[in-house]
Amino acid sequence: LNSYGSTLNVGKKGAIILFRDGSRMNKPNADIDVSANAGSSHEYSPYRYTTFIPLSKSDVKILSERIIDKYRLFIYDLYSSEEHATKFKYYVQCILKR
């Protein structure tokens, strides 16, 4: 996951995925990395925040059944477009079918 911000925060933790049905997935120990955001379409946000979250089997099942509305990395939110959210759900469903 990645998000963008206008202030620098280093060594922060925590990711939250919010679903369209109102439920959420909390990953409070997710390490958040930060880098300079040069040359991105998010020109007013000089910092890019990223995390890689290991998923349990139950996490994968949830992600295959629900549509992501937005997610938060530390304090930085990013809304998921309908197209990206639908594609992501489909990709996770494909993983489950293997």
N, C-alpha and C positions, 0 to 999 in steps of 0.2 A: 504494500500500500504506500502511496505517497500523497503528500499534501504540501501546501505552500504557506509561508508566513512572512510578515514584514519585520519581525523582531527575531533576534538570535537567542536560541535556547539550546544549551548543550547538556548532555547527560540526562535527559528526561526519559520518562517511561510512560507507557499506557496507550492502549488503542481501544476504541469502542466502535463497533459496527452497528448501525441502526438500520432496521429493516422496515419496509413499507407497512407491515402489519403492526408496527409499534413495539415489537420485541427488539432485544439487543444482545450482542455478544461482547462481553468484556474480556479484555486481555491486559490486565493492569501491569504485568511484568514485561510487556513488549518493549524492547530497547528501541529508542527513536534516534536515528542518525540524522545529521544535518549537513548540508553542503550548500555552496553558493549556487544560486539559480541563474546562471548566465545564459542568455539566448533562448529563453523559454517564452511561451505565450503568456505566462503569468508574470509579465514585466514589472508589475508593481509589488511583487513579492520576491524580495531578493534571496530568500532562503527556501530550500526544498527539504522537507522532512520525509524520511522513509523508514519502513520497518518490514521485516520478514517474520511472519508469525507461523510457528509450527502448529499444524492442525491435528486434532484428535479425530477419530472416526466419527464421533458425534458432531464435531464442528463441521466436518465435510457433509454429513447428512443434512444439517441445518442449512448450510450454504447451497445445497442442491434443491432445497424446498422453498426458500424465501428469496425475495428480491431486495437487494441492498438499496437503501435510500441515500444514506450518507455515512461517512465514517470520520472519526476524529483521531488524530495522532497528537498526543499531549493536549494542546488547546486549539489545534488547527483543524478545521472542518473542511471536507470536500464532498460536495454532492455528486452522486453518481447519476449520469444521464440514463434515460430509459434504455437506450441502445446498449450501453456498456453493462448495465445491471442485468439485462436479459441475456446478453452473450456470456457473462461470467457465470450465471446460473446454469446455462446450457453446458459450458465447459466442465463445470463441477459434476453435472449429471453424467457426462461422458466418462469422467474418471471413475465414477461409481460403477458404471456398466462393464468396466474392464475386469 
